[in-house]
Amino acid sequence: MNRSLLAAALIAAALPLAAQEDVIRKNLAERLPQMPKIDEVTKTTIPGLYEVRMGTEVLYADESGNHVIQGSIFDTRSKTNLTDQRIQKLTAIDFASLPLKDAMVQKQGTGARKLAVFADPNCGYCKRFERDLATVKDVTIYTFLYPILGADSDAKAKAIWCSKDAQKTWRAWMIDGTSVPKQMGQCDAAAITRNVAFGQKHKLNGTPALVFQDGRRLPGAIPAAEIERQLAEATAPKS
């Protein structure tokens, strides 16, 4: 490192946090104009390294914004992915904020535990997940129809929602492959529109998207054993 760069780094490191944040914001905005707007700059546990947050995305920068790092920070002592932990907190959805009236409900066993699923009727991974989910005990499942794979998905979602027993029709289609009955007459399917708006607001970009009782969310189909582990973790007493 030449003397001018070294001096700049030393001066930057000595700045208070607010001024440090201004330096990083200014330099990154000027040098990387294509970057999204920075919402927050915070110190990490690593000396000289700062988290730069843009919505629910994070990257890391040095104290001058001369370098940025895109990737994960691992704590080798606890074998923990600190970046994943941080993103889980940023993307968490308060379960109480879910519009449960717009979901289909399936109670299995006691139904004591709760899980929300955003799913598309034409999603192959959702079908596999639904089969695994059907084997899990003592859970109430709130399924939000989330047709994001095309016009046919939207048509099927509306037909399922407007059927005599939406949850029964959903399972018959997803697990048994039973044809979805055609929609007869008028039906208020505004719930599906609200589901899509809610999912887009929370950047649910794929299906199935899972929201657990503690607010954590996971993308993708996970096997029954992992569903069980996640449900147990979500309902475990917090120390």
C-alpha contacts under 8 A as a table, 3 or more apart, distances in Angstrom:
res1	aa1	res2	aa2	distance
1	M	5	L	6.28
1	M	6	L	6.16
2	N	5	L	5.53
2	N	6	L	6.18
3	R	6	L	4.99
3	R	7	A	6.00
4	S	7	A	5.13
4	S	8	A	6.17
5	L	8	A	5.08
5	L	9	A	6.15
6	L	9	A	5.12
6	L	10	L	6.21
7	A	10	L	5.14
7	A	11	I	6.15
8	A	11	I	5.17
8	A	12	A	6.08
8	A	64	S	7.85
9	A	12	A	5.08
9	A	13	A	6.08
9	A	63	E	7.16
9	A	64	S	6.53
10	L	13	A	5.13
10	L	14	A	6.38
11	I	14	A	5.27
11	I	15	L	6.66
12	A	15	L	5.39
12	A	20	Q	6.62
12	A	23	V	7.84
12	A	63	E	6.02
12	A	64	S	6.01
13	A	20	Q	7.68
13	A	48	G	7.13
13	A	63	E	6.07
15	L	19	A	5.96
15	L	20	Q	5.61
16	P	19	A	5.49
16	P	20	Q	5.98
17	L	20	Q	4.80
17	L	21	E	6.01
18	A	21	E	5.16
18	A	22	D	6.43
19	A	22	D	5.00
19	A	23	V	6.33
20	Q	23	V	5.15
20	Q	24	I	6.36
20	Q	63	E	6.69
20	Q	64	S	7.65
21	E	24	I	5.21
21	E	25	R	6.04
21	E	41	V	5.79
21	E	42	T	7.61
22	D	25	R	5.12
22	D	26	K	5.93
23	V	26	K	5.23
23	V	27	N	6.07
23	V	63	E	7.87
23	V	64	S	6.21
23	V	65	G	7.20
24	I	27	N	5.35
24	I	28	L	6.00
24	I	41	V	7.97
24	I	61	A	7.66
24	I	63	E	6.69
24	I	64	S	5.57
24	I	65	G	4.67
25	R	28	L	5.43
25	R	29	A	5.96
25	R	38	I	7.07
25	R	41	V	7.94
25	R	65	G	7.64
26	K	29	A	5.27
26	K	30	E	6.14
27	N	30	E	5.23
27	N	31	R	5.96
27	N	64	S	7.34
27	N	65	G	5.76
27	N	66	N	7.51
28	L	31	R	5.17
28	L	32	L	5.38
28	L	33	P	7.47
28	L	35	M	7.97
28	L	65	G	5.93
28	L	66	N	7.94
29	A	32	L	5.41
29	A	33	P	5.22
29	A	35	M	7.15
30	E	33	P	5.83
32	L	35	M	5.68
36	P	54	M	6.45
37	K	54	M	6.22
38	I	41	V	7.62
38	I	52	V	6.81
38	I	53	R	5.99
38	I	54	M	4.87
38	I	55	G	7.83
39	D	52	V	7.75
39	D	53	R	5.68
39	D	54	M	5.22
39	D	55	G	6.53
40	E	51	E	7.97
40	E	52	V	6.01
40	E	53	R	5.14
40	E	54	M	7.07
41	V	50	Y	6.59
41	V	51	E	5.62
41	V	52	V	4.72
41	V	53	R	6.31
42	T	50	Y	5.53
42	T	51	E	5.22
42	T	52	V	6.79
43	K	46	I	7.86
43	K	48	G	7.86
43	K	49	L	6.47
43	K	50	Y	4.53
43	K	51	E	6.12
44	T	47	P	7.25
44	T	49	L	5.90
44	T	50	Y	5.35
44	T	51	E	6.15
45	T	49	L	7.79
46	I	49	L	5.59
48	G	62	D	5.78
48	G	63	E	5.70
49	L	60	Y	6.60
49	L	61	A	5.85
49	L	62	D	4.95
49	L	63	E	6.50
50	Y	60	Y	5.46
50	Y	61	A	5.28
50	Y	62	D	6.14
50	Y	63	E	6.85
51	E	58	V	6.56
51	E	59	L	5.96
51	E	60	Y	4.65
51	E	61	A	6.58
52	V	58	V	5.59
52	V	59	L	5.35
52	V	60	Y	5.58
52	V	61	A	6.89
53	R	56	T	6.84
53	R	57	E	5.80
53	R	58	V	4.51
53	R	59	L	6.68
54	M	57	E	5.21
54	M	58	V	6.18
55	G	58	V	7.99
56	T	87	I	6.51
56	T	90	L	5.52
56	T	91	T	6.22
57	E	87	I	7.19
58	V	70	Q	7.83
58	V	87	I	7.72
59	L	68	V	6.98
59	L	69	I	5.92
59	L	70	Q	5.02
59	L	71	G	6.92
60	Y	68	V	5.44
60	Y	69	I	4.98
60	Y	70	Q	6.50
61	A	64	S	7.65
61	A	65	G	5.46
61	A	66	N	7.38
61	A	67	H	5.63
61	A	68	V	4.31
61	A	69	I	6.19
62	D	65	G	5.32
62	D	66	N	6.48
62	D	67	H	5.87
62	D	68	V	6.81
63	E	66	N	7.79
64	S	67	H	7.78
65	G	68	V	6.79
71	G	83	T	7.95
72	S	81	N	6.76
72	S	82	L	7.15
72	S	83	T	5.15
72	S	84	D	7.27
73	I	81	N	6.00
73	I	82	L	5.53
73	I	83	T	5.55
74	F	79	K	6.66
74	F	80	T	5.61
74	F	81	N	4.49
74	F	82	L	5.69
74	F	83	T	7.47
75	D	78	S	5.70
75	D	79	K	5.40
75	D	80	T	5.16
75	D	81	N	6.41
75	D	82	L	6.70
76	T	79	K	4.75
76	T	80	T	6.96
77	R	80	T	7.86
81	N	84	D	5.44
81	N	85	Q	6.44
82	L	85	Q	5.04
82	L	86	R	6.21
83	T	86	R	5.07
83	T	87	I	6.20
84	D	87	I	5.11
84	D	88	Q	6.07
85	Q	88	Q	5.14
85	Q	89	K	6.48
86	R	89	K	5.22
86	R	90	L	6.32
87	I	90	L	4.89
87	I	91	T	5.99
88	Q	91	T	5.27
88	Q	92	A	5.84
88	Q	216	R	6.27
88	Q	217	R	7.15
89	K	92	A	5.28
89	K	216	R	7.44
91	T	202	H	7.53
91	T	216	R	7.58
91	T	217	R	7.29
92	A	215	G	4.89
92	A	216	R	4.94
92	A	217	R	6.11
93	I	97	S	7.37
93	I	98	L	7.94
93	I	202	H	7.93
93	I	211	V	7.06
93	I	215	G	4.74
93	I	216	R	6.71
93	I	217	R	7.25
94	D	97	S	5.34
94	D	98	L	7.18
94	D	214	D	7.38
94	D	215	G	4.97
95	F	98	L	5.50
95	F	211	V	7.39
95	F	212	F	7.30
95	F	213	Q	5.81
95	F	214	D	6.93
95	F	215	G	5.55
99	P	102	D	5.77
99	P	103	A	7.40
100	L	103	A	5.22
100	L	142	Y	6.97
102	D	144	F	6.75
102	D	191	A	5.14
102	D	192	I	7.39
102	D	194	R	7.84
102	D	195	N	7.19
103	A	142	Y	5.47
103	A	143	T	5.17
103	A	144	F	4.62
103	A	145	L	7.16
104	M	141	I	7.99
104	M	142	Y	5.60
104	M	143	T	5.05
104	M	144	F	6.48
104	M	166	A	6.70
104	M	167	Q	5.51
105	V	140	T	6.97
105	V	141	I	5.70
105	V	142	Y	4.80
105	V	143	T	6.41
105	V	167	Q	6.53
106	Q	140	T	5.70
106	Q	141	I	5.07
106	Q	142	Y	6.64
106	Q	167	Q	6.86
107	K	110	T	7.36
107	K	111	G	5.14
107	K	138	D	7.62
107	K	139	V	6.15
107	K	140	T	4.40
107	K	141	I	6.34
108	Q	111	G	5.33
108	Q	136	V	7.46
108	Q	137	K	5.65
108	Q	138	D	5.25
108	Q	139	V	5.31
108	Q	140	T	6.11
109	G	137	K	5.43
109	G	138	D	4.25
109	G	139	V	6.68
110	T	137	K	7.73
110	T	138	D	4.59
110	T	139	V	6.74
111	G	114	K	7.15
111	G	137	K	7.71
111	G	138	D	4.40
111	G	139	V	3.95
111	G	140	T	4.43
112	A	138	D	5.59
112	A	139	V	5.54
112	A	140	T	6.71
113	R	138	D	6.23
113	R	139	V	4.47
113	R	140	T	6.01
113	R	213	Q	7.55
113	R	231	L	7.05
113	R	235	T	7.25
114	K	139	V	5.51
114	K	140	T	4.89
114	K	141	I	6.05
114	K	142	Y	7.73
114	K	212	F	6.78
114	K	213	Q	5.68
114	K	231	L	7.80
115	L	139	V	7.15
115	L	140	T	6.36
115	L	141	I	5.01
115	L	142	Y	6.22
115	L	210	L	7.17
115	L	211	V	6.07
115	L	212	F	5.05
115	L	213	Q	6.21
115	L	231	L	7.75
116	A	141	I	5.80
116	A	142	Y	4.62
116	A	143	T	5.86
116	A	144	F	7.39
116	A	210	L	5.79
116	A	211	V	5.03
116	A	212	F	6.46
117	V	141	I	7.27
117	V	142	Y	6.16
117	V	143	T	4.79
117	V	144	F	6.02
117	V	208	P	6.46
117	V	209	A	5.70
117	V	210	L	4.72
117	V	211	V	6.43
118	F	143	T	5.93
118	F	144	F	4.74
118	F	145	L	6.08
118	F	146	Y	5.62
118	F	207	T	6.38
118	F	208	P	5.56
118	F	209	A	5.07
118	F	210	L	6.52
119	A	123	C	7.29
119	A	126	C	6.15
119	A	143	T	7.00
119	A	144	F	6.35
119	A	145	L	5.51
119	A	146	Y	5.15
119	A	147	P	7.18
119	A	207	T	5.23
119	A	208	P	4.80
119	A	209	A	6.81
120	D	123	C	5.25
120	D	126	C	6.97
120	D	145	L	6.12
120	D	146	Y	5.06
120	D	147	P	4.69
120	D	148	I	6.62
120	D	149	L	7.09
120	D	153	S	6.53
120	D	157	A	7.56
120	D	207	T	6.35
120	D	208	P	7.26
121	P	126	C	7.55
121	P	127	K	7.92
121	P	145	L	7.56
121	P	147	P	6.89
121	P	153	S	5.94
121	P	156	K	6.67
121	P	157	A	6.41
121	P	170	W	7.98
121	P	174	M	7.06
122	N	149	L	7.19
122	N	153	S	5.81
123	C	126	C	5.14
123	C	127	K	6.55
123	C	149	L	7.67
123	C	207	T	6.90
123	C	208	P	7.80
124	G	127	K	5.15
124	G	128	R	6.48
125	Y	128	R	5.15
125	Y	129	F	6.08
125	Y	207	T	7.47
125	Y	208	P	6.97
125	Y	220	G	7.22
125	Y	221	A	5.76
126	C	129	F	4.94
126	C	130	E	5.96
126	C	174	M	7.77
126	C	207	T	6.58
126	C	208	P	5.34
126	C	221	A	6.49
127	K	130	E	5.04
127	K	131	R	6.45
127	K	174	M	5.01
127	K	175	I	6.30
128	R	131	R	5.34
128	R	132	D	6.60
128	R	175	I	7.92
128	R	221	A	7.16
129	F	132	D	5.15
129	F	133	L	5.94
129	F	208	P	7.80
129	F	221	A	5.08
129	F	222	I	6.54
129	F	223	P	6.96
130	E	133	L	4.89
130	E	134	A	6.11
130	E	171	R	7.65
130	E	174	M	6.81
130	E	175	I	6.78
131	R	134	A	5.33
131	R	135	T	7.18
131	R	174	M	7.91
131	R	175	I	5.91
132	D	135	T	5.61
132	D	136	V	7.24
132	D	223	P	6.09
132	D	224	A	5.04
133	L	136	V	5.44
133	L	224	A	6.23
133	L	227	I	7.51
135	T	224	A	7.11
136	V	139	V	7.09
136	V	224	A	6.64
136	V	227	I	7.76
136	V	228	E	6.93
144	F	192	I	7.79
144	F	195	N	6.51
145	L	157	A	6.16
145	L	192	I	6.13
145	L	195	N	6.86
146	Y	157	A	7.67
146	Y	192	I	6.76
146	Y	195	N	6.17
146	Y	196	V	5.76
146	Y	199	G	7.76
146	Y	207	T	7.95
147	P	150	G	6.95
147	P	153	S	5.02
147	P	154	D	5.07
147	P	157	A	6.49
147	P	192	I	7.92
147	P	196	V	7.35
148	I	153	S	6.92
148	I	154	D	7.46
148	I	196	V	7.69
149	L	152	D	7.94
149	L	153	S	6.00
150	G	153	S	5.36
150	G	154	D	6.63
151	A	154	D	5.10
151	A	155	A	6.30
152	D	155	A	4.99
152	D	156	K	6.09
153	S	156	K	5.18
153	S	157	A	5.99
154	D	157	A	5.07
154	D	158	K	6.20
155	A	158	K	5.29
155	A	159	A	6.23
156	K	159	A	5.04
156	K	160	I	6.08
156	K	180	V	6.93
157	A	160	I	5.17
157	A	161	W	6.07
157	A	192	I	7.59
158	K	161	W	5.07
158	K	162	C	5.99
158	K	183	Q	7.55
158	K	189	A	6.05
158	K	192	I	7.36
159	A	162	C	5.17
159	A	163	S	6.07
159	A	180	V	6.88
159	A	181	P	6.67
159	A	182	K	6.00
159	A	183	Q	4.84
160	I	163	S	5.23
160	I	166	A	5.35
160	I	169	T	6.10
160	I	170	W	6.25
160	I	180	V	6.59
160	I	181	P	7.50
161	W	166	A	5.08
161	W	189	A	6.93
162	C	166	A	6.73
162	C	183	Q	6.51
162	C	187	C	5.96
162	C	188	D	7.60
162	C	189	A	7.11
163	S	166	A	5.36
163	S	169	T	7.07
163	S	181	P	7.19
163	S	183	Q	6.95
165	D	168	K	5.44
165	D	169	T	6.11
166	A	169	T	5.09
166	A	170	W	5.97
167	Q	170	W	4.99
167	Q	171	R	6.30
168	K	171	R	5.33
168	K	172	A	6.12
169	T	172	A	5.08
169	T	173	W	6.14
169	T	180	V	6.94
170	W	173	W	5.27
170	W	174	M	6.01
171	R	174	M	5.07
171	R	175	I	5.55
171	R	176	D	7.29
172	A	175	I	5.60
172	A	176	D	5.02
172	A	177	G	6.21
172	A	178	T	5.37
173	W	176	D	5.70
173	W	177	G	4.47
173	W	178	T	4.71
173	W	179	S	6.14
173	W	180	V	6.34
174	M	177	G	5.85
174	M	178	T	7.90
188	D	191	A	7.71
189	A	192	I	5.80
189	A	193	T	7.34
190	A	193	T	5.15
190	A	194	R	6.33
191	A	194	R	4.99
191	A	195	N	6.10
192	I	195	N	4.92
192	I	196	V	6.29
193	T	196	V	5.26
193	T	197	A	6.30
194	R	197	A	5.05
194	R	198	F	6.07
195	N	198	F	5.08
195	N	199	G	6.09
196	V	199	G	5.08
196	V	200	Q	6.07
197	A	200	Q	5.18
197	A	201	K	6.11
198	F	201	K	5.12
198	F	202	H	6.39
199	G	202	H	5.18
199	G	203	K	5.93
199	G	204	L	4.98
199	G	205	N	7.73
200	Q	203	K	4.80
200	Q	204	L	5.88
200	Q	205	N	7.32
201	K	204	L	7.83
204	L	207	T	7.78
204	L	209	A	6.67
206	G	209	A	6.48
206	G	219	P	7.05
206	G	220	G	7.46
207	T	219	P	7.01
207	T	220	G	6.19
208	P	219	P	6.36
208	P	220	G	5.17
208	P	221	A	6.18
209	A	217	R	7.16
209	A	218	L	6.09
209	A	219	P	4.72
209	A	220	G	6.04
210	L	217	R	5.28
210	L	218	L	5.13
210	L	219	P	6.20
210	L	220	G	7.68
211	V	215	G	6.11
211	V	216	R	5.82
211	V	217	R	4.33
211	V	218	L	6.67
212	F	215	G	5.39
212	F	216	R	5.40
212	F	217	R	6.08
212	F	230	Q	7.73
212	F	231	L	6.92
212	F	234	A	6.29
213	Q	216	R	7.36
213	Q	231	L	7.78
213	Q	234	A	5.75
213	Q	235	T	6.92
214	D	234	A	5.15
214	D	235	T	7.08
216	R	234	A	7.79
222	I	226	E	6.07
222	I	227	I	6.39
223	P	226	E	5.41
223	P	227	I	6.25
224	A	227	I	4.97
224	A	228	E	6.19
225	A	228	E	5.14
225	A	229	R	6.28
226	E	229	R	4.92
226	E	230	Q	6.07
227	I	230	Q	5.23
227	I	231	L	6.12
228	E	231	L	5.14
228	E	232	A	6.15
229	R	232	A	5.17
229	R	233	E	6.21
230	Q	233	E	5.05
230	Q	234	A	6.05
231	L	234	A	5.05
231	L	235	T	6.32
232	A	235	T	5.36
232	A	236	A	5.97
233	E	236	A	5.15
